[in-house]
């Protein structure tokens, strides 16, 4: 069974699709979201100045680009921390 995505994963997916400009339907399908979740995350991104809407297209703002890069870095570091945690757990089992 697939693991549920956290809010950060969903927001990152939305921002990545918006990075080249996209309509709501493309965002919904590319980020694999329902219509309601697409609206929720687009509204969140717009309210926080991460995404701007121009003629039914959604684009990343400069703030959105910076946030997306920080979020990507966070996910990378978090993944490394999880790997270290797993290594520590395996080491404890061997003791």
DAMOQUI-V161917 format. One record per residue. PSI is psi in radians with two decimals (999 if undefined). Layout:
psi=PSI
psi=PSI
This chain:
psi=2.38
psi=2.53
psi=2.46
psi=2.53
psi=2.53
psi=3.00
psi=-0.68
psi=-0.70
psi=-0.74
psi=-0.80
psi=-0.73
psi=-0.74
psi=-0.75
psi=-0.81
psi=-0.68
psi=-0.71
psi=-0.66
psi=-0.25
psi=-0.48
psi=0.15
psi=2.22
psi=2.64
psi=2.86
psi=-0.71
psi=-0.74
psi=-0.72
psi=-0.81
psi=-0.85
psi=-0.75
psi=-0.64
psi=-0.04
psi=0.96
psi=2.73
psi=2.93
psi=-0.78
psi=-0.76
psi=-0.63
psi=-0.82
psi=-0.74
psi=-0.86
psi=-0.59
psi=-0.70
psi=-0.78
psi=-0.81
psi=-0.69
psi=-0.78
psi=-0.53
psi=0.13
psi=0.38
psi=-0.47
psi=2.48
psi=2.58
psi=2.25
psi=2.04
psi=0.95
psi=0.23
psi=2.50
psi=2.27
psi=2.65
psi=2.44
psi=3.04
psi=-0.71
psi=-0.69
psi=-0.70
psi=-0.79
psi=-0.75
psi=-0.73
psi=-0.73
psi=-0.71
psi=-0.68
psi=-0.71
psi=-0.77
psi=-0.74
psi=-0.81
psi=-0.68
psi=-0.85
psi=-0.73
psi=-0.71
psi=-0.70
psi=-0.72
psi=-0.73
psi=-0.66
psi=-0.77
psi=-0.72
psi=-0.75
psi=-0.71
psi=-0.74
psi=-0.74
psi=-0.73
psi=-0.67
psi=-0.67
psi=-0.62
psi=-0.63
psi=-0.40
psi=999
